[in-house]
Amino acid sequence: MKRTRYVFPFLAWTIDIGLLCGLLGIAPVAAVAEDGPEHHQHGEPPAAGHHHLESEAPQPAHVHPGVPAGAEEKQGEPPSTEPTLSLEQLEQMALESNPTLAQATAQVQAAAGRTLQAGLYPNPAIGYSGEEISEPASGGEHGAFLQQTIVTAGKLRLSRSVSAHEQAQAEEQAKAQRLRVLNTVRLLYYQTLGAQQFVVWRERLAALAQEAVNISQQLFNVGQADQPDLLQAEVEAQQAQLDLGTAQHNLERTWRELAAVAGNPDLKQQPLAGKLDEALPELDWDKSLAILLEESPERKAAQVGVQRAEAALKRAQVEWIPDLTFRGGVHYNLERFAPGEKRIGPEGFAEIRIPLPIFDRNQGNITTALADLDRAQREVQRLELSLRQRLATTFAEYLTARQTVGAYSTRILPNARRAYEMYLQRYQQIAAAYPQVLIAQRTLFQAQVAYIAALTTLWRTAVEIRGLLLVDGLSAPTASGETATGTSGVGGTAAEMTGLGRAGRSGDD
């Protein structure tokens, strides 16, 4: 009886320690490997039942004490032995297969064609002319003519200038579309990378939660656990499975989005190469703003729009100047004149036509061109302010994410890990209650999840800022003179993008 008295408390104590260590993959300290306090005090060996249950308990990863399992893999990344897909490979796929890039190229080619057409001179006209025709054999004038319009006031040159600026706009918009595609690939790459890491954490937690159910069932069978304890373990295991399913679905969603933007919708899901917490981007507001205003294809296209509007105004101002139309040819006059009733024979003719700009001096089109120029100038100002506003929002997100990542990596995670280890040691010494250890473990897990979310947000905002705020790589390319439209498919929060929203609340439920 004395032996049985110590076996069951030690059994429950050992299983609890093994479960808690397994939940985060933390190697137990030396006290766990030794016999329990009762066995040590009384010099009794472990009971046979102890060995049976211990063999079925979750086996923690044997890494450095206090370091979560998988730390060597950088936050749960896939093993390096698996085939991986790099960001450079995905970018190359997108550049080769994304249809919007071909559309943007086609728009440039179409604009080049319009530029060519605008500078072509009007074709001459040739035809037949007949006058005073009565009887074919006795009278009338029959002949041929050549007609040509002479364009004045440099209208062709001005028209070509307008079209050339449209072509320049199309080229800037093509550059913008290329950036949109690359930026979207990069955004989804980091989102997918974070989602993959999160799935690994969820798989680990779900497996250990299920093992906790098995252990609770065994403890219940030997009278060391109550029915509510077993039910609670089952509830937590079911919730862990639901969380795992959500994480897997989010990973599937981001992967499918990534494959679509890359132009390869049938791309098989596979691990991505790279690490979220390496080479973190460091950005400065003043430099980022200066680069954005200087290099933004949107702003450049708007500036070219002003030049196009100026050229269009000049073209409208000379439209009223009349063009000259020359027409000349040779007739053969069949009429007969006495004496001798000989035919008059060949006759030449020529004419010049000049429209008189009395009523129509292109007043309406000039007014329209002036309004278009004013609108184009205002558009540059509007776009600059819009870029500043959008950068301010994104940069604030970046700074918050950067601060969060720094706080978690330098203080929160180490402190949470240390707190868990201390509670674990105190529990081993029977100086702390089981719930305290459990709360510390959950806090550490939630901190790790939040750290992944912050890293994902950090990279998302950095990609947007470095990419001149151009996203949505599957929106149709903007035509000349239009403003970019389309809803972004990658603009959600980090929690939504990686499925971290529920995880951040699980500990508070």
Secondary structure as UniProt FT lines:
FT   HELIX           2..24
FT   HELIX           30..33
FT   HELIX           37..42
FT   HELIX           48..56
FT   TURN            65..66
FT   TURN            69..70
FT   HELIX           71..73
FT   TURN            74..76
FT   TURN            80..81
FT   HELIX           87..97
FT   HELIX           99..118
FT   STRAND          125..131
FT   TURN            136..138
FT   STRAND          141..150
FT   TURN            153..154
FT   HELIX           155..221
FT   TURN            222..223
FT   HELIX           227..261
FT   TURN            262..263
FT   TURN            265..266
FT   TURN            276..277
FT   HELIX           285..295
FT   HELIX           297..317
FT   TURN            318..320
FT   STRAND          324..337
FT   TURN            338..341
FT   STRAND          342..353
FT   HELIX           363..407
FT   HELIX           408..412
FT   HELIX           413..428
FT   TURN            429..430
FT   HELIX           434..466
FT   TURN            467..469
FT   TURN            473..474
FT   TURN            480..481
FT   HELIX           494..498
FT   HELIX           501..506
FT   TURN            507..508
//
